[in-house]
Amino acid sequence: MSYVGTVSTPKGPVESWPIVEHDGDLWHVAPVYLAPVARADVEGLCDAWGCEVPTSDLVDAIWQAADVKLSPNLFFRNPKTFTNMATLGAYESQRRIIEARLPEQFEIAVGMCKDFARLPDGRTDLYGWHHLNGEPIEHGATSHNATYVDYSQGIRLVRRVQLDTTRAVSE
């Protein structure tokens, strides 16, 4: 699986994505983020894929389960390079940095975006972008409006695994 393009697109059907367990539930998890994304677009993207916005706790579980953890320090903006982080140049620069650091094969990669997540108070906001020690940088207190987007914002698509309970157990 490789990170492709400025806006990454998870490959294959949702049912083929890696599975992460959290609080007794199993989740299909997109290997990469859809990015860049504005908060105003999160629900529509999730609906289009038949997915939902992950909770902040699920974002933490995905980070723990990831086989590739990139340091967010690699991606902090350099205002001398891009004064406006919502430009095609900034997106392209971010994509090149990510692709150079990802192995050719991986299950789940984290660290290249802030996640949009459903917070305990019900809001959807930026969360995550964990340090390599597992501590999130973003805690859901962004000052950005709903339409703001920049190179570092993404959504990790997730869908609860539907267990087949219709099969009868044969004896």
Secondary structure, DSSP 8 states (H G I E B T S, - for coil): ----SSS----S-GGGS-EEEETTEEEEE-SS-B-S--HHHHHHHHHHTT-B--BHHHHHHHHHH-SEE--GGGT---TTT-S-SSSHHHHHHHHHHHHHHS-SS-S-EESSSEEEEE-TTS-EEEEE---TTS--SEES-----TT---TTEEB--EEE------S----
